[in-house]
Amino acid sequence: MKGYKVEQTGFYSTLQHFNFLTVVSAIIVAAGDSRRMGFDKLFAVIAGKPVVAHTICAFERAKSVDGIVVVAREDRHDEIKRMIGDENFKKVRSIISGGKRRQDSVRAGLDHLESAARYVAVHDAARPLVTPDQIERLFQQCQIHGAAALAEPVNDTLKRADADLLVTGSVDRRELYAMQTPQMFWRALIDEAYRAVYAEDILVTDEVSAVERLGRKITLVPNEDFNFKITYPRDLLLAEFVLTQRRKPVAN
């Protein structure tokens, strides 16, 4: 797997060499092809920066995060490298190539983490509204439970329908949550979960699904702030609005 190693210099890198500052390592999954958008949504500019820059920035600012691995298409590595320099990101350790499926990209990220990483956060680059506060709340719960994920309570009325789109019944939403990222785990736990996924040759759509298969409990951290995934062009407009509003001073 080809990758780009980001060099660090000075006192900060000296401390890193001894690995005693490592707390959380983050894997930013940015290897998708944006098929539904028709263009690479991760490099669409919102609020003055590419989507992926906003995403990395949240982890750069999170106190618990010590290192970041960006998993991206190989043809985007140079562009990401330039962006890291332009934004002066210090925590990005490497940029590596992703796989055909999301889980292949996550596995590649796990293989490139620093050996001292105790906790691993996995986050979709297409969620640029994640905040350092959300990451820290997640880390607090992960320290206690070993596995935690951001999730949004489902508020819409849900219906079942048949193949002809005729309503067949209602779904009780009281215990339903829409999963988000980041999802965070003890390093040994997520490593074990992914080994099992590949040993059994199964498909998982997120890390919670992989850990669930081990019979482990995952704590949900309810999130009522914006953290949606950029999926359609309209999402870019809403994300720009949210980012712009967050920058405005709070009235007393």
C-alpha positions in Angstrom: 0.0 0.0 0.0 1.6 3.3 -1.1 1.6 6.1 1.3 3.1 9.5 2.1 4.8 10.0 5.5 4.4 13.5 6.9 7.7 14.6 8.4 7.6 16.6 11.7 10.6 18.6 13.1 11.5 20.3 16.3 10.6 19.6 19.9 7.1 18.3 19.1 8.5 15.5 16.9 11.1 14.7 19.5 8.3 14.0 22.0 6.4 12.0 19.4 9.5 9.9 18.8 9.2 8.5 22.4 5.4 7.9 21.9 4.4 9.0 25.4 2.0 11.7 24.3 -0.1 9.4 22.2 -3.7 9.2 23.3 -6.1 8.9 20.4 -5.1 8.2 16.8 -7.7 9.2 14.2 -8.3 7.6 10.9 -10.0 10.0 8.4 -11.7 7.9 5.6 -11.5 10.0 2.4 -11.2 7.4 -0.3 -14.8 7.4 -1.7 -15.6 8.2 -5.3 -18.5 10.6 -4.6 -20.6 8.7 -7.2 -23.9 10.2 -6.1 -22.5 13.8 -6.3 -21.0 13.6 -9.7 -17.8 15.4 -8.5 -15.4 14.9 -5.6 -17.4 16.3 -2.7 -14.4 16.2 -0.3 -12.7 19.0 -2.2 -15.7 21.2 -2.7 -15.1 24.5 -1.0 -17.4 25.5 1.8 -16.8 28.4 4.1 -13.5 29.1 2.4 -12.0 25.6 2.7 -12.4 22.2 1.2 -14.7 19.8 3.0 -11.9 17.5 4.0 -9.9 20.5 5.5 -12.8 21.3 7.9 -12.9 17.6 8.9 -9.2 17.3 9.6 -9.3 20.7 11.4 -11.7 19.3 14.1 -9.3 16.5 15.0 -6.3 18.8 14.8 -8.0 21.0 17.5 -9.2 18.1 19.7 -6.9 17.9 22.7 -7.3 14.1 23.0 -6.1 13.4 19.4 -2.4 13.1 18.9 -2.1 11.7 15.4 -4.1 11.5 12.2 -4.0 9.1 9.3 -5.7 10.3 6.2 -6.9 7.4 3.9 -7.5 8.8 0.4 -7.5 8.0 -3.3 -3.9 7.9 -4.6 -4.6 10.6 -7.2 -5.5 13.0 -4.4 -2.4 12.5 -2.2 -0.5 15.5 -3.6 -3.5 17.8 -3.2 -4.0 16.7 0.4 -0.3 17.2 1.1 -0.5 20.8 -0.2 -3.6 21.4 1.9 -1.9 20.1 5.0 0.9 22.6 4.4 -1.5 25.5 3.7 -3.5 24.8 6.8 -0.4 24.1 8.9 -1.8 20.9 10.3 0.7 19.3 12.7 -1.0 16.1 13.7 -1.3 14.4 10.3 1.2 11.5 10.4 0.6 9.9 7.0 -1.5 9.9 3.9 -2.2 6.4 2.5 -4.2 4.9 -0.3 -7.6 3.5 0.4 -9.3 0.3 -0.7 -12.2 -0.7 -2.9 -14.7 -0.7 0.1 -14.9 1.6 3.1 -13.8 -1.3 5.4 -10.7 -1.9 3.2 -9.8 1.8 3.8 -10.3 1.5 7.5 -8.2 -1.6 7.6 -5.4 0.1 5.8 -5.6 3.0 8.3 -5.4 0.5 11.2 -2.2 -1.0 9.6 -0.6 2.4 9.6 -1.3 3.6 13.1 1.6 4.3 15.4 2.4 1.4 17.7 1.7 3.4 20.9 -1.9 4.3 19.9 -4.2 3.2 22.7 -7.5 4.5 21.3 -8.6 4.7 17.7 -11.3 7.1 16.2 -12.6 6.4 12.8 -14.3 9.3 11.0 -15.8 9.8 7.5 -14.2 12.8 5.8 -17.6 13.7 4.4 -18.8 14.8 7.8 -17.1 18.3 8.0 -19.3 19.6 10.8 -17.8 17.4 13.5 -16.4 19.5 16.4 -13.6 19.1 18.9 -16.2 19.1 21.7 -18.0 16.1 20.1 -14.7 14.3 19.8 -13.8 14.9 23.5 -17.2 13.8 24.7 -16.8 10.6 22.7 -13.3 10.0 24.2 -14.6 10.4 27.7 -17.1 7.6 27.1 -14.6 5.4 25.3 -12.2 5.6 28.2 -15.0 4.1 30.4 -16.6 1.6 28.0 -13.9 0.8 25.4 -16.3 1.5 22.6 -18.4 4.6 21.8 -20.0 6.2 18.8 -21.8 9.5 18.1 -25.5 8.9 17.2 -28.5 11.1 16.6 -31.9 10.2 18.0 -34.4 9.5 15.3 -37.2 12.1 15.4 -39.0 11.4 12.1 -42.0 9.2 11.9 -40.9 5.9 10.4 -43.0 3.6 8.2 -42.5 0.2 6.7 -43.5 -0.2 3.0 -43.7 -3.1 0.6 -42.1 -3.4 -2.9 -44.9 -1.2 -4.3 -44.3 1.5 -1.7 -47.5 0.9 0.1 -47.4 1.4 3.8 -47.4 -1.8 5.8 -46.9 -0.5 9.3 -45.2 1.8 11.7 -41.8 1.6 13.4 -41.4 2.6 17.1 -38.6 5.2 17.0 -38.1 5.5 20.7 -35.1 3.2 20.7 -33.8 4.1 17.3 -30.6 6.1 16.6 -29.0 7.2 13.4 -25.3 6.3 13.6 -22.7 8.9 12.9 -18.9 9.2 13.1 -16.5 9.4 14.8 -16.7 6.0 16.3 -14.0 5.3 18.9 -12.5 2.1 20.4 -9.7 0.6 22.4 -7.0 -0.1 19.9 -6.9 -3.8 20.7 -10.7 -4.1 20.4 -11.0 -2.6 16.9 -8.0 -4.6 15.7 -9.7 -7.8 16.9 -13.0 -6.8 15.3 -11.4 -6.2 11.9 -9.4 -9.4 12.0 -12.7 -11.2 12.5 -14.4 -9.3 9.7 -11.8 -10.5 7.2 -11.5 -14.0 8.6 -15.2 -14.4 8.1 -15.2 -12.5 4.8 -18.2 -10.3 5.7 -19.2 -6.8 4.8 -19.6 -4.1 7.5 -20.7 -0.5 6.9 -19.2 0.9 10.1 -17.0 0.0 13.0 -19.8 -0.5 15.5 -21.1 -3.3 13.3 -17.7 -5.0 13.3 -17.4 -4.7 17.1 -21.0 -5.9 17.7 -20.1 -9.2 16.1 -17.6 -9.8 18.9 -20.5 -9.6 21.4 -19.2 -6.3 22.8 -21.4 -3.5 24.0 -21.0 -0.1 22.4 -22.0 3.1 24.2 -23.9 5.7 22.1 -23.1 9.4 22.7 -26.3 11.3 21.7 -25.5 14.2 19.4 -28.0 16.9 18.8 -25.6 19.3 17.0 -25.1 19.2 13.2 -22.9 16.4 12.0 -24.5 15.1 8.8 -22.7 13.5 6.0 -22.3 15.3 2.7 -24.2 13.1 0.3 -26.1 15.5 -2.1 -25.2 18.9 -3.5 -27.8 20.5 -1.3 -25.8 19.3 1.8 -22.9 21.6 0.8 -25.2 24.7 1.1 -26.5 23.7 4.5 -23.0 22.8 5.7 -21.7 26.2 4.6 -24.5 27.9 6.4 -23.8 26.0 9.7 -20.1 26.7 9.5 -20.7 30.4 8.9 -23.2 30.6 11.8 -20.7 28.9 14.2 -18.1 31.6 13.4 -20.4 34.4 14.5 -19.9 35.7 18.0 -22.5 34.5 20.5 -24.8 37.3 21.7 -24.9 38.0 25.4 
